[in-house]
Amino acid sequence: MEATAAPSRHAGGRVASRPGGSEEKSPPERRVYMDYNATTPLEPEVVQAVTEAMREAWGNPSSPYPAGRKAKDIIDAARENLAKMIGGKAQDIIFTSGGTEGGHSQAAQPSGGGHAPYHHLHCGARLHPPALEHLVEERVAAVTFVPVSTVNGQAEADDILAAIRPATCLVTIMLANNETGVVMPIPEISRRVKALNQERAASGLPAVLLHTDAAQALGKRRVDVEDLGVDFLTIVGHKFYGPRIGALYVRGLGELTPLHPMLFGGGQERNFRPGTENTPMIAGLGKAAELVAENCEAYEAHMRDVRDYLEERLAAEFGKKKIHLNSQFPGTERLPNTCNFSFRGPQLQGCSVLAQCRTLLASVGAACHSDHGDRPSPVLLSCGIPFDVARNALRLSVGRSTTRAEVDLVVQDLKQAVARLEGQAYLRGQGDLPYRVRVDGSSLSVRGSVWSGSSEHKGSDTHTCVGLSLSLLPSGTG
């Protein structure tokens, strides 16, 4: 979001929260945030809920006096709001510290009381691979990663089923990929796994449970655990304008679906997640879930409109020869806010382009893999994106209050960033700058000779200048 703009009304009609400070800034410092898949700002209503809980519900939720009862009531209400958001039951919701804990909680479940290692499947993007890698290192589990299809960017049900072994007890899949936005066919996979479980039961094999990480999908599309048919679902608050805690949905907690606590102590969260509850953050998470339940359709429609406009503007400004849209797969559903694309050219790597941007705040991919340097995303490579294209990828993700006007600013910023990088490449002898102009109605080719320099101005920054010395040639020459 543009940090200098006044608060705007988003799709739900309320004042939208914007990343950045509220002080007036000069135009050169304007920023537009398009990294909502990494994190989101708190909605004003969420801030209010957290603040009120800190002030009025400071008591221990297990205590009988008024402040304690107030805290317990807030926690119960938040649990109900989360259940409503995902179409589940309140008694199946456990509060966690965030998505990482939620992922560990279901991934670390022992098979048959800790007998043979189980075979753990995770398709496509590995959002938090350490959650699985430590199981392999400690020989607790065997882990198989199923790649996504190069045709549609999805994890195919046939591939998932083919990878299941007799020792398999868990399949875990993202509901929507955080880099491409592609929505996985979870309902189909669930139906296939349940049918397989009937055959396994007849053979005395344990049932295969299904987990999905819904971090990227919540707040952007409808999520219903009954439609999905999953046993576990991870909820991450900071992805839908809530605080940085989370929750885990477990179908028929402790009865239909087993869950073994990772921690031991008090009896909080029905002994599944001991420790005094973080009432203020839970209050904020509950409010964020309430807003999603009430406004999800409006949020989705607004983000889809802005995202589609962004892709139209990129295609119009750069053309198919210059830009490749990495997240468009025919006939495949994707998140309404996510646009993954690459500029073509050896000098236009994603990190380099972002470093040249003066307005855009975005990323090249998953925030939890941001230390991978210039290596291409394994997700994009698995989708069949060529190495040199994947290396140049940028991920732009819009939010509830992103506007078309901000899209125009971002596209202009990208044009200038690309021009600067291509100019620098030419100076190093790594590129050319052909242009085409019209003079007196005749089309002429222009070959650019680039010069550069810098100028110092007292009290201001150093400005690098790039100029062109142009020679006009007949069209088709040189």
C-alpha positions in Angstrom: 0.0 0.0 0.0 1.1 3.6 -0.6 2.3 4.8 2.8 1.4 8.4 2.1 -2.2 8.0 1.1 -5.0 8.6 3.5 -6.9 5.5 4.8 -9.2 4.1 2.1 -12.3 2.0 2.1 -11.8 -1.6 1.0 -14.2 -4.1 -0.4 -16.0 -4.6 2.9 -16.7 -0.9 3.1 -14.6 -0.3 6.2 -11.4 1.7 6.7 -8.6 -0.4 5.4 -5.3 -0.8 7.2 -2.2 0.2 5.2 1.4 -0.9 5.8 3.8 2.0 6.6 3.6 5.1 8.7 0.9 7.7 8.7 3.0 10.8 8.4 2.9 12.8 5.2 5.9 12.0 2.9 7.2 13.6 -0.2 6.4 11.9 -3.6 9.8 10.4 -4.1 9.3 8.3 -0.9 6.0 6.9 -1.9 5.7 3.1 -1.6 3.2 0.6 -2.8 3.1 -2.7 -0.8 2.4 -5.8 -2.9 3.6 -8.6 -0.7 0.4 -9.6 1.1 1.3 -13.3 0.7 4.2 -12.7 3.0 2.2 -10.9 5.7 -0.6 -8.5 6.2 -1.1 -5.5 8.4 -3.6 -5.7 11.3 -7.1 -4.5 10.6 -8.2 -1.6 12.9 -10.9 -3.8 14.4 -8.2 -6.4 15.2 -6.0 -3.8 16.9 -9.0 -2.7 18.9 -9.9 -6.3 20.0 -6.3 -6.9 21.1 -6.1 -3.6 23.0 -9.4 -4.1 24.8 -8.4 -7.7 25.8 -5.1 -6.4 27.2 -6.8 -3.8 29.2 -10.0 -5.6 30.4 -9.2 -9.4 30.1 -5.8 -9.5 31.8 -6.9 -12.3 34.1 -5.9 -16.0 33.8 -8.6 -17.7 31.8 -8.5 -20.6 34.3 -9.3 -18.3 37.2 -12.9 -17.9 38.6 -12.9 -14.1 39.3 -14.3 -11.6 36.7 -11.0 -10.8 34.8 -10.4 -14.5 34.4 -14.0 -15.2 33.3 -13.7 -12.3 30.8 -10.6 -13.8 29.3 -12.2 -17.2 29.0 -15.3 -15.8 27.3 -13.1 -14.0 24.8 -11.2 -17.2 24.0 -14.4 -19.1 23.6 -15.9 -16.5 21.3 -12.7 -16.5 19.2 -12.8 -20.2 18.9 -16.4 -20.0 17.6 -15.4 -17.3 15.0 -12.5 -19.5 13.7 -14.9 -22.5 13.4 -17.4 -20.4 11.5 -14.7 -19.1 9.1 -13.8 -22.7 8.1 -17.1 -24.4 8.4 -16.0 -26.5 11.3 -16.9 -27.1 15.0 -15.5 -25.0 17.8 -14.4 -28.0 19.8 -12.1 -29.0 17.0 -10.0 -25.8 17.1 -6.7 -25.6 19.1 -4.8 -22.3 19.4 -1.1 -22.4 18.5 1.8 -20.0 18.3 1.5 -19.9 14.5 1.7 -21.9 11.3 5.1 -23.6 12.1 3.8 -25.1 15.3 0.6 -26.2 13.6 2.6 -27.9 10.9 4.8 -29.6 13.4 1.8 -30.7 15.6 0.3 -32.9 12.9 3.6 -33.9 11.1 5.1 -35.3 14.3 2.2 -37.6 15.1 3.6 -41.1 15.7 2.4 -44.0 13.7 0.6 -46.7 15.7 2.1 -45.5 19.0 5.6 -45.0 17.6 6.1 -48.3 15.7 7.4 -48.3 12.1 8.3 -44.9 10.5 5.4 -43.4 8.5 5.7 -42.2 5.0 4.9 -38.5 4.8 3.9 -36.8 1.6 4.1 -33.1 0.8 3.3 -31.9 -2.7 5.0 -29.1 -4.6 6.2 -26.2 -2.4 7.8 -27.1 0.9 6.6 -24.1 3.0 8.5 -25.1 6.1 10.8 -28.1 5.2 12.5 -28.1 8.6 9.2 -29.4 10.0 9.8 -32.6 7.9 13.6 -32.7 7.6 14.1 -33.2 11.3 11.8 -36.2 11.2 14.0 -37.8 8.6 17.2 -36.9 10.5 15.9 -38.5 13.6 14.6 -41.5 11.7 11.1 -40.9 12.9 9.6 -40.8 9.4 10.3 -41.4 5.8 9.4 -38.4 3.7 8.4 -38.3 0.0 7.9 -35.0 -1.9 5.5 -35.3 -4.8 6.1 -32.7 -7.5 3.4 -30.6 -9.0 2.2 -31.1 -12.6 3.9 -29.1 -15.4 0.5 -28.9 -17.1 -1.6 -27.2 -14.3 0.8 -26.5 -11.4 -1.3 -28.8 -9.1 -0.5 -31.9 -7.2 -2.3 -34.6 -9.1 -4.4 -37.1 -7.1 -2.9 -40.0 -9.1 0.6 -39.0 -8.2 -0.4 -38.7 -4.5 -2.0 -42.1 -4.4 0.8 -43.7 -6.3 3.3 -42.5 -3.7 1.4 -44.0 -0.7 3.1 -47.0 0.9 1.8 -49.5 3.5 3.6 -47.5 6.3 2.0 -44.2 5.2 -0.1 -42.5 7.8 -0.2 -38.8 6.7 -0.5 -36.8 3.5 0.1 -33.1 3.8 -0.6 -30.6 1.0 -0.9 -26.8 0.7 -4.4 -25.7 0.0 -3.0 -22.9 -2.2 0.6 -22.4 -3.2 2.2 -19.3 -1.8 4.2 -18.5 -4.9 1.9 -19.3 -7.8 -1.4 -19.1 -6.1 -2.5 -22.4 -7.6 -5.3 -24.0 -5.6 -4.7 -27.8 -5.1 -7.5 -30.3 -5.7 -7.9 -31.2 -2.0 -11.5 -32.5 -2.3 -10.6 -35.0 -5.0 -7.5 -36.1 -3.1 -9.6 -36.5 0.1 -12.2 -38.7 -1.7 -9.4 -40.9 -3.2 -7.6 -41.2 0.1 -10.9 -42.2 2.0 -11.6 -44.8 -0.6 -8.1 -46.2 -0.2 -8.5 -46.2 3.5 -11.4 -48.7 3.2 -9.1 -51.1 1.3 -6.3 -50.5 3.9 -8.6 -51.3 6.8 -9.5 -54.6 5.2 -5.8 -55.4 5.1 -5.1 -54.3 8.6 -3.2 -51.2 7.6 -3.6 -47.8 9.4 -5.7 -45.1 7.9 -4.0 -42.3 6.0 -4.8 -38.9 7.4 -5.0 -35.7 5.3 -3.6 -32.3 6.3 -3.8 -29.1 4.4 -2.0 -25.8 5.1 -4.7 -23.1 4.5 -2.4 -20.2 5.4 -2.5 -18.6 1.9 -6.2 -19.4 1.1 -7.9 -18.0 4.2 -9.3 -14.5 3.6 -8.9 -14.8 -0.2 -11.4 -17.5 -1.0 -14.0 -19.6 0.8 -12.5 -22.4 2.9 -14.8 -25.2 4.2 -13.4 -28.2 6.0 -16.5 -30.3 5.2 -16.1 -29.6 1.4 -12.3 -30.2 1.7 -12.7 -33.4 3.7 -9.5 -33.0 5.6 -8.5 -34.3 9.0 -6.1 -31.4 9.9 -6.1 -27.8 8.7 -3.5 -25.1 9.6 -4.7 -21.5 10.3 -2.2 -18.6 10.3 -3.4 -15.3 11.6 -1.0 -12.8 10.0 -1.9 -14.0 6.5 -5.5 -12.6 6.9 -4.9 -9.3 8.7 -4.7 -10.9 12.2 -1.9 -11.2 14.8 1.0 -13.6 14.5 -0.5 -16.6 16.2 -2.4 -19.5 14.7 -4.7 -22.4 15.2 -5.0 -26.0 14.2 -8.3 -27.7 13.1 -8.5 -31.4 14.0 -11.6 -33.2 12.8 -13.2 -35.0 15.8 -10.3 -33.9 18.0 -9.1 -36.9 20.1 -12.0 -39.1 19.0 -12.1 -39.4 15.2 -8.6 -38.0 14.7 -5.7 -38.6 17.2 -3.5 -35.7 18.2 -0.5 -36.2 20.5 0.7 -33.0 22.4 4.1 -31.7 21.7 4.3 -30.0 25.0 3.3 -31.1 28.5 2.2 -29.0 31.5 -1.2 -27.6 32.4 -4.5 -28.8 31.1 -5.1 -25.8 28.7 -6.7 -26.5 25.3 -8.0 -29.8 26.6 -4.5 -31.0 27.3 -3.5 -30.8 23.6 -1.6 -27.5 23.9 -0.7 -26.7 27.5 0.3 -23.2 28.7 -1.6 -20.2 29.7 -3.5 -18.9 26.7 -2.4 -15.6 25.0 -5.8 -13.9 25.4 -5.1 -10.6 23.6 -3.7 -12.3 20.5 -6.5 -14.9 20.5 -9.0 -12.0 20.7 -7.3 -10.4 17.6 -7.3 -13.7 15.8 -11.0 -14.2 16.5 -11.8 -10.8 15.2 -9.8 -11.3 12.0 -11.7 -14.6 11.5 -15.0 -12.8 12.1 -14.2 -10.2 9.4 -13.3 -13.0 6.9 -16.5 -14.9 7.6 -18.5 -11.7 7.0 -16.7 -10.2 4.0 -14.8 -13.0 2.2 -16.7 -12.8 -1.1 -16.2 -9.0 -1.3 -12.5 -9.4 -0.5 -12.1 -12.0 -3.2 -13.9 -10.0 -5.8 -11.9 -6.8 -5.2 -8.5 -8.6 -5.2 -9.3 -10.5 -8.4 -10.3 -7.3 -10.1 -7.0 -5.6 -9.1 -4.8 -8.6 -9.8 -6.4 -9.1 -13.3 -5.8 -5.4 -14.0 -2.2 -5.8 -12.9 -1.6 -8.6 -15.3 -3.3 -6.7 -18.1 -1.1 -3.7 -17.6 2.1 -5.8 -17.4 1.2 -7.5 -20.7 0.3 -4.2 -22.4 3.5 -2.4 -21.3 6.1 -5.2 -21.8 4.5 -7.6 -24.3 4.7 -11.3 -24.5 8.3 -11.3 -25.7 9.5 -9.4 -22.6 7.4 -10.9 -19.9 6.3 -14.4 -18.9 3.3 -14.9 -16.5 4.4 -17.9 -14.4 1.1 -18.5 -12.5 -1.4 -18.8 -15.4 -2.3 -22.4 -16.0 -5.4 -22.9 -18.3 -8.4 -24.3 -16.4 -6.7 -24.2 -13.0 -8.1 -22.2 -10.1 -5.7 -19.9 -8.4 -5.8 -17.3 -5.6 -7.4 -14.0 -6.6 -4.5 -11.9 -5.4 -1.4 -13.6 -6.7 0.6 -12.7 -9.8 4.0 -14.5 -10.4 5.9 -13.3 -13.5 9.4 -13.0 -15.0 11.1 -10.4 -17.2 13.1 -12.1 -19.9 16.7 -11.2 -20.0 19.9 -12.4 -18.3 20.3 -9.0 -16.5 16.7 -9.0 -15.2 16.8 -11.3 -12.2 14.0 -10.8 -9.7 16.3 -9.5 -6.9 18.0 -7.1 -9.3 14.7 -5.7 -10.5 13.4 -5.2 -7.0 16.6 -3.5 -6.0 16.0 -0.9 -8.7 12.4 -0.2 -7.8 11.6 3.1 -6.0 7.9 2.5 -5.4 7.2 -1.3 -5.3 7.6 -3.3 -2.1 7.4 -7.0 -3.1 9.4 -10.2 -3.1 10.8 -12.8 -5.5 8.9 -15.7 -3.7 8.3 -17.2 -0.3 9.4 -15.1 2.6 10.5 -18.2 4.5 12.9 -19.0 1.7 14.2 -15.5 1.2 17.8 -16.5 2.1 18.1 -18.7 -1.0 19.8 -15.9 -3.0 19.5 -16.0 -6.8 18.6 -19.7 -6.9 15.3 -20.3 -8.9 12.3 -21.3 -7.0 11.9 -25.2 -6.9 8.1 -24.6 -7.1 8.4 -22.8 -10.5 10.9 -25.3 -11.8 8.6 -28.1 -10.8 5.8 -26.3 -12.7 7.9 -26.5 -15.9 9.1 -22.9 -15.9 12.6 -22.8 -17.6 15.5 -22.2 -15.4 16.4 -18.8 -16.9 12.8 -17.6 -16.6 12.3 -18.9 -13.0 15.5 -17.2 -11.9 13.9 -13.8 -12.9 10.6 -14.4 -11.1 8.8 -11.8 -9.1 5.7 -12.4 -6.9 3.3 -9.6 -6.5 0.3 -10.2 -4.2 -2.4 -7.5 -3.8 -4.5 -6.9 -0.7 -7.9 -5.8 0.4 -7.3 -2.1 -0.2 -4.9 -2.2 -3.2 -6.1 0.1 -6.0 -5.8 0.3 -9.7 -4.1 3.6 -9.3 -1.4 1.9 -7.3 -1.1 -0.8 -10.0 -0.3 2.0 -12.5 2.4 3.3 -10.2 4.0 -0.1 -9.8 4.0 -0.8 -13.5 5.7 2.5 -14.2 8.2 1.8 -11.5 9.0 -1.6 -13.0 9.4 -0.1 -16.5 12.0 2.3 -15.1 13.8 -0.4 -13.1 14.0 -2.6 -16.2 15.3 0.3 -18.3 18.0 1.1 -15.7 19.2 -2.6 -15.6 19.3 -2.9 -19.4 21.2 0.4 -19.6 23.7 -0.9 -17.1 24.0 -4.1 -19.0 24.8 -2.2 -22.2 27.5 -0.3 -20.5 29.1 -3.6 -19.5 28.9 -4.8 -23.1 26.2 -7.3 -22.2 23.3 -5.9 -24.1 21.9 -3.6 -26.8 19.2 -0.9 -26.7 17.2 -0.9 -29.9 14.3 1.5 -30.2 11.7 2.2 -32.9 10.4 5.7 -33.5 8.3 7.4 -36.2 9.6 10.5 -38.0 7.3 12.3 -40.5 5.2 9.2 -40.8 8.2 6.9 -41.6 9.2 4.1 -39.3 12.9 4.2 -38.4 15.0 2.0 -36.3 17.1 3.7 -33.6 20.3 2.2 -32.2 21.2 3.6 -28.8 24.7 4.5 -27.7 24.6 4.8 -23.9 26.6 7.1 -21.7 26.4 7.4 -17.9 27.7 9.7 -15.2 26.8 11.0 -11.7 26.1 14.5 -10.4 26.5 15.7 -6.8 24.1 18.1 -5.4 24.7 19.7 -2.0 22.2 18.5 0.5 20.8 15.8 -1.7 21.5 12.2 -2.9 23.9 11.3 -5.7 22.0 10.8 -8.9 23.2 8.4 -11.6 22.4 9.7 -15.1 21.9 7.5 -18.1 21.6 9.1 -21.5 21.2 8.1 -25.1 23.1 9.3 -28.2 20.8 8.3 -31.0 21.5 7.6 -34.7 18.5 7.2 -36.9 18.6 4.4 -39.5 16.1 3.3 -42.1 13.7 0.7 -40.7 15.1 -2.8 -41.0 18.7 -1.6 -40.9 21.1 -3.0 -38.3 
